[in-house]
Amino acid sequence: MTTDRAADRRAAAAVRRALDGRPDVTAEPPPPPPPGWRPGERALRLGTLAVVALAAALLSGRPWLPALAAAPLVLLALALPGGTRPREVTAEAEVEPRRCFEGERVRVRIAVAHDGEAGRLDPGVTLGHGVRLDHLAVGPHHVELVLTAGRWGRWTLGTVDVDVYDGGGLARRTVRVDLGEVAVFPLPGHAGLTPVPVRLPQRLGEHTAAQRGEGVEVTGVHPYVPGERQRRIHWPATTRRGTVQVHRFAAESAADTVVLLDALADVVDPVTGASSLDETFRAAAGLVRAYLRTHDRVGVVSVGGATRWLRPGSGQGYFHRIAESVLDVRKDLAHRSEGLGPLPPPALPDGALVYVVTPLADQRVFDVLHQVRRRANPVVVVEVPTGDPVVEPGDTEGELALRLWRADRDAMRFALVERGIAVVAHRPGETLDLALAPLLRTRVRGGTR
């Protein structure tokens, strides 16, 4: 019994280490630059040379040493008045695009304007989280940057402090440019299959319904009724039966689909370093795009620091609305609420197929599943694997804890299947169609109220 408790503690500690390994998304801006003009690097070097020469003359008493300080002092004296320095220096940034997908580039152009004579520009870049600097070019009146969006989220690009030097390069003035925010959408996983529930709403779509209607899939034949189109006559059946028989078609309806995102925990795979939250949103984006392409209505619900939801809608432009509605989840990673409130009824329409994309790492997600199942919605759990905790070779207690951890996860999956909830596993790097293919054998059924 003592060994079992120790193994449980080690397994719990491994899970906590994985949860604590999530990336920090808080970024503080750098301190503001000093106002006005101040000496540049060249002026500091000249001043240092003059001071060293004068100090050497005082210490050694040689009369020719002060002559070494004459040239630096003359240059500094000529630069002190600053009559030709710009009095006003402004900088404006153009960022294109403000919305992009993971891995795409963001181009920034900073135009510097001044009213006097100025020399070179020297930019200092402070980037925010989620972006990477790939290229930097400096011109006489502009600065160009090329950034790459590495991870999904709503990121602050950062700031650029542009040092504007005077004509002689002895004084400089810093002007700060705030680059603002950029919305980086998760790269959708590849998905083409769209499983449907048993009961479909009475709206025109592309999914074959159980009832008769105006579709393209033939389900049988029936006797001719006056008023039906003659081109639908099935001549082989008409010849065999001796009466006019026409094709019977299945109706084509649309589906209501809701993708529920588990943002309760961000588990980092100890082996690959992959984030479960990243894979969750990529899989969800693939599901949303696949169903929108078939003219279905798709909604989204994210549960985490705060519950966000968007009523189901249709159209390719709706994908961007769904993606923007969940980008702020990145800012909620540091907030872990103790309990979850009830899901809003408009977010889960009656009979809608609900995909719950989750790593099954937080017990509170089972409360969410219970709420959805209680409303008799058909549910599919798309499990995002988090990787097994790392166990050192030869660690007997660690190996036992790993076996208990795996058995506990198998028990969770079994309990969900026993409740009538379909569970599929999506592995990072694989297409979603591999995970959804088993659902095409039969339509997903819902529960009972």
C-alpha positions in Angstrom: 0.0 0.0 0.0 2.9 2.4 0.8 4.4 1.7 -2.6 1.1 2.5 -4.3 0.8 5.8 -2.5 4.4 6.7 -3.4 3.8 5.8 -7.0 0.7 8.0 -7.1 2.6 10.9 -5.6 5.4 10.5 -8.3 2.8 10.3 -11.0 1.1 13.5 -9.7 4.4 15.2 -9.5 5.2 14.3 -13.1 1.9 15.8 -14.2 2.5 19.0 -12.2 6.0 19.4 -13.8 4.4 19.1 -17.2 1.8 21.7 -16.3 4.4 24.1 -14.9 6.4 23.8 -18.1 4.1 25.9 -20.2 5.6 29.0 -21.7 5.4 32.5 -20.2 3.3 34.8 -22.2 3.7 38.0 -20.1 5.9 40.7 -21.7 6.8 44.0 -20.1 7.7 47.0 -22.3 11.3 48.3 -22.0 11.9 51.5 -20.0 11.2 54.8 -21.9 14.2 56.3 -23.8 15.7 59.6 -22.4 14.2 62.7 -23.9 16.0 65.3 -26.0 19.5 65.2 -27.5 22.4 63.5 -25.8 26.0 62.7 -26.6 26.5 59.9 -29.0 29.2 57.2 -29.0 31.6 59.4 -31.1 31.2 62.3 -28.7 31.9 60.1 -25.7 35.1 58.7 -27.4 36.3 62.3 -28.2 35.6 63.4 -24.7 37.4 60.4 -23.2 40.4 61.1 -25.4 40.5 64.8 -24.3 40.2 63.9 -20.6 42.9 61.3 -20.8 45.3 63.8 -22.6 44.7 66.5 -20.0 45.1 64.2 -17.1 48.4 62.9 -18.5 49.6 66.5 -19.0 48.8 67.3 -15.3 50.5 64.2 -14.0 53.6 64.3 -16.2 54.1 68.1 -16.6 55.0 67.8 -20.2 53.7 70.8 -22.2 53.1 69.0 -25.5 50.4 66.6 -24.1 47.6 69.2 -23.9 47.9 69.6 -27.7 46.5 66.1 -28.1 43.3 67.3 -26.5 42.9 70.3 -28.7 41.4 68.5 -31.7 38.7 66.5 -29.7 37.8 69.7 -27.8 37.4 71.7 -31.0 35.1 69.1 -32.6 33.0 69.0 -29.4 32.8 72.8 -29.3 31.6 73.0 -32.9 29.0 70.4 -32.2 27.7 71.9 -29.0 25.5 74.7 -30.4 23.5 72.3 -32.6 22.0 74.9 -34.9 21.5 72.4 -37.7 20.0 69.6 -35.6 16.4 68.6 -36.2 14.0 70.1 -33.6 11.2 67.7 -34.4 11.7 64.0 -35.1 8.7 61.8 -35.8 8.4 58.1 -36.7 5.4 56.2 -38.0 5.1 52.4 -38.5 3.1 50.5 -41.1 2.5 46.9 -40.3 1.2 44.5 -42.9 -0.7 42.2 -42.3 -2.3 42.6 -38.9 -3.9 39.1 -39.2 -2.0 36.0 -40.4 -1.4 32.3 -39.7 1.4 30.6 -37.9 4.6 30.7 -39.9 3.6 33.6 -42.1 5.7 36.8 -42.3 4.8 40.3 -41.1 6.5 43.2 -42.7 7.1 46.5 -40.8 8.2 49.8 -42.4 9.1 52.7 -40.1 9.3 56.1 -41.8 11.4 58.7 -39.9 10.8 62.4 -40.6 12.7 65.5 -39.3 12.9 69.2 -40.0 16.7 69.6 -40.0 19.9 68.0 -41.0 20.4 64.5 -39.7 22.8 61.7 -40.2 22.4 57.9 -39.9 19.7 55.9 -38.2 20.4 53.2 -35.6 17.4 51.1 -34.6 17.1 49.0 -31.4 14.4 46.3 -31.6 12.6 44.9 -28.6 10.3 42.0 -29.7 7.3 40.6 -27.9 6.5 36.9 -27.5 5.4 34.8 -30.4 7.4 36.6 -33.2 10.9 36.3 -34.6 13.1 38.9 -36.4 14.2 37.5 -39.7 15.5 40.6 -41.5 16.4 44.2 -40.7 17.3 46.9 -43.2 18.1 50.6 -42.5 17.9 53.4 -45.0 18.5 57.1 -44.8 14.8 57.8 -43.8 13.3 54.5 -43.0 13.7 51.2 -41.2 12.3 47.9 -42.5 11.8 44.7 -40.5 10.5 41.3 -41.5 9.0 39.2 -38.6 7.8 35.7 -38.5 4.7 34.7 -36.4 5.8 31.5 -34.7 2.8 30.7 -32.5 -0.9 31.4 -32.5 -2.3 34.1 -30.3 -2.8 37.8 -30.0 0.8 39.1 -29.7 2.4 42.4 -29.1 5.0 42.9 -31.8 7.1 45.0 -29.5 8.8 48.4 -29.8 11.6 49.9 -32.0 13.8 52.7 -30.5 15.3 54.6 -33.5 18.4 56.6 -32.6 18.7 59.6 -35.0 22.2 61.1 -35.1 23.0 64.7 -36.1 25.1 65.5 -39.2 28.4 65.1 -37.4 27.4 62.0 -35.6 28.2 63.5 -32.2 24.7 63.7 -30.7 21.7 61.5 -31.0 18.0 61.5 -30.1 15.8 58.5 -29.6 12.3 58.2 -30.9 10.2 55.2 -29.9 7.7 53.4 -32.2 5.1 51.0 -30.9 4.3 48.3 -33.4 1.0 47.3 -31.9 -0.6 43.9 -31.9 -1.0 41.2 -34.5 -3.5 38.4 -34.5 -1.9 35.1 -35.4 -4.4 32.3 -36.2 -3.6 28.7 -35.5 -2.6 26.7 -38.6 -5.6 24.5 -39.3 -5.0 20.7 -39.3 -5.8 19.0 -42.6 -9.3 17.6 -42.5 -11.8 16.7 -45.2 -14.1 14.2 -43.4 -17.2 15.6 -41.7 -19.2 13.0 -39.7 -22.8 14.0 -39.0 -25.3 13.2 -36.2 -28.3 11.0 -36.7 -30.7 13.9 -36.6 -30.1 16.8 -38.8 -31.9 20.2 -38.8 -34.3 21.0 -41.6 -32.0 23.3 -43.5 -30.5 22.8 -47.0 -27.0 21.5 -46.9 -24.7 18.8 -48.3 -25.2 15.9 -45.9 -27.6 13.1 -46.8 -30.5 13.0 -44.4 -32.6 9.9 -43.4 -35.9 11.5 -44.8 -36.9 11.8 -48.4 -36.3 15.1 -50.2 -34.7 16.8 -53.1 -31.2 15.4 -53.2 -28.8 13.6 -55.5 -28.4 10.3 -53.7 -30.8 7.6 -54.8 -32.3 5.5 -52.0 -34.8 3.5 -53.9 -37.9 3.7 -56.2 -41.6 4.3 -55.7 -44.7 4.4 -57.8 -45.2 7.4 -60.0 -47.3 10.2 -58.6 -48.9 12.7 -60.9 -46.8 15.9 -60.8 -43.4 14.2 -60.5 -40.7 14.8 -63.1 -40.7 12.3 -65.9 -37.0 12.4 -66.3 -36.8 10.7 -62.9 -38.5 7.5 -64.2 -36.5 4.4 -63.4 -37.1 2.4 -66.6 -35.6 -1.0 -65.5 -38.0 -1.1 -62.5 -40.9 0.2 -64.6 -40.3 -2.7 -67.1 -40.1 -5.4 -64.3 -43.1 -4.2 -62.3 -45.4 -3.1 -65.2 -46.1 0.3 -63.5 -44.2 3.5 -63.8 -41.5 3.7 -61.1 -39.5 6.8 -60.3 -36.3 7.4 -58.3 -36.5 8.1 -54.6 -33.9 10.6 -53.3 -32.6 11.4 -49.8 -32.8 15.0 -48.6 -29.7 17.0 -48.2 -29.5 18.9 -44.9 -26.9 21.0 -43.1 -25.4 20.1 -39.7 -25.0 22.2 -36.6 -21.5 21.6 -35.2 -19.9 23.1 -32.0 -16.2 22.8 -31.3 -15.5 22.9 -27.6 -11.9 23.8 -26.7 -10.3 22.7 -23.4 -8.0 25.5 -22.3 -8.0 24.4 -18.7 -4.4 23.2 -18.9 -1.4 23.6 -21.3 0.6 20.4 -21.0 4.0 20.3 -22.6 5.3 17.0 -23.9 8.5 16.2 -22.0 10.0 14.5 -25.1 9.0 16.6 -28.1 8.3 19.9 -26.3 4.9 20.2 -28.1 2.2 22.2 -26.4 -1.2 20.5 -25.9 -2.9 23.9 -26.2 -1.3 24.5 -29.6 -2.3 21.1 -30.9 -5.8 21.6 -29.5 -6.4 24.8 -31.4 -4.8 23.5 -34.6 -7.1 20.5 -34.6 -10.1 22.7 -33.8 -9.3 25.0 -36.6 -9.1 22.1 -39.0 -12.6 20.9 -37.8 -14.1 24.3 -38.2 -12.7 24.8 -41.7 -13.8 21.3 -42.9 -17.5 21.9 -41.7 -17.6 25.4 -43.1 -16.6 24.1 -46.5 -19.7 21.9 -46.5 -21.9 24.9 -45.8 -22.6 23.8 -42.2 -23.2 26.0 -39.2 -20.2 26.0 -36.8 -19.8 27.5 -33.4 -17.1 27.5 -30.8 -16.8 27.3 -27.0 -13.6 27.6 -25.1 -13.4 26.9 -21.4 -10.4 28.0 -19.3 -9.7 31.1 -17.4 -13.0 32.5 -18.8 -15.7 30.8 -20.9 -15.9 32.3 -24.4 -18.4 31.2 -27.0 -19.7 32.2 -30.4 -23.1 31.2 -31.7 -23.0 28.8 -34.7 -22.8 30.5 -38.1 -21.8 29.7 -41.6 -19.7 31.1 -44.4 -16.0 31.1 -45.1 -15.6 34.6 -43.5 -17.0 33.1 -40.2 -13.7 31.2 -39.8 -11.9 34.4 -39.0 -14.5 35.4 -36.4 -14.2 32.0 -34.7 -10.4 32.3 -34.7 -10.4 35.8 -33.3 -12.9 34.8 -30.5 -10.4 32.4 -28.9 -7.1 34.2 -29.4 -7.3 35.9 -26.0 -7.0 32.4 -24.4 -3.2 32.9 -24.5 -3.6 35.8 -22.0 -5.6 33.5 -19.6 -3.0 30.9 -19.1 -1.9 32.3 -15.8 -5.5 32.3 -14.5 -6.8 29.0 -13.3 -10.4 29.2 -12.0 -11.5 26.8 -9.2 -14.8 26.0 -10.8 -16.7 26.2 -14.1 -20.1 27.8 -14.5 -22.8 26.3 -16.7 -22.4 26.5 -20.4 -24.7 29.1 -22.1 -27.7 27.4 -23.8 -27.4 29.4 -27.1 -23.8 28.1 -27.5 -25.1 24.5 -27.8 -28.1 24.3 -30.1 -30.4 21.3 -29.7 -29.1 18.3 -31.6 -25.8 20.0 -32.5 -22.8 17.7 -32.9 -20.2 18.7 -30.2 -16.5 18.0 -30.7 -14.6 18.3 -27.4 -10.9 18.8 -28.2 -9.0 18.1 -25.0 -5.8 16.5 -23.6 -7.9 15.0 -20.8 -5.4 16.4 -18.3 -7.8 18.3 -16.1 -10.6 16.6 -14.2 -12.8 19.6 -14.6 -13.3 18.8 -18.3 -15.5 15.8 -17.2 -17.9 18.3 -15.6 -18.1 20.0 -19.0 -18.7 16.7 -20.7 -21.5 15.9 -18.2 -23.2 19.2 -19.0 -23.1 18.6 -22.8 -24.3 15.0 -22.4 -27.1 16.1 -20.1 -28.5 18.2 -23.0 -28.6 15.0 -25.2 -26.2 16.4 -27.7 -24.1 13.9 -29.6 -20.5 14.2 -28.4 -17.1 13.3 -29.8 -14.0 13.6 -27.7 -10.9 14.3 -29.8 -8.0 13.5 -27.5 -4.8 15.4 -28.0 -2.0 13.1 -26.6 0.3 14.8 -24.1 3.1 12.3 -24.0 4.1 10.0 -21.2 6.0 11.4 -18.2 9.8 10.7 -18.5 11.0 8.0 -16.2 14.7 7.4 -15.6 16.0 3.9 -16.6 16.2 1.6 -13.7 13.7 3.6 -11.6 11.4 0.9 -10.3 9.0 3.3 -8.5 8.9 5.6 -11.5 8.0 2.7 -13.9 5.3 1.6 -11.5 3.9 5.2 -11.4 4.0 5.4 -15.2 2.0 2.1 -15.4 -0.6 3.5 -13.0 -0.7 6.8 -14.9 -1.4 4.9 -18.2 -4.0 2.7 -16.5 -5.8 5.8 -15.1 -6.0 7.3 -18.6 -7.3 4.1 -20.1 -10.0 4.0 -17.4 -11.0 7.6 -18.3 -11.4 6.6 -21.9 -13.4 3.5 -21.0 -15.7 5.5 -18.8 -16.4 8.0 -21.6 -17.2 5.2 -24.1 -19.5 3.5 -21.6 -21.5 6.7 -21.4 -22.0 6.7 -25.2 -19.3 9.3 -26.0 -17.1 8.5 -29.0 -13.4 9.0 -28.2 -10.8 9.4 -31.0 -7.1 10.2 -30.7 -5.4 12.8 -32.9 -1.6 12.7 -32.9 0.3 15.9 -33.8 1.6 15.8 -37.4 -1.1 13.4 -38.6 -4.2 14.3 -40.6 -7.5 14.6 -38.8 -9.1 12.3 -41.3 -7.2 9.3 -39.7 -8.9 10.1 -36.3 -12.4 10.8 -37.8 -12.5 7.9 -40.2 -14.0 5.4 -37.6 -16.9 7.8 -37.1 -18.0 7.4 -40.7 -19.1 3.8 -40.1 -22.3 5.0 -38.5 -23.8 8.3 -37.6 -23.0 9.8 -34.2 -25.9 9.3 -31.8 -26.9 11.6 -29.0 -28.1 10.9 -25.5 -31.5 11.2 -23.8 -32.7 13.9 -21.5 
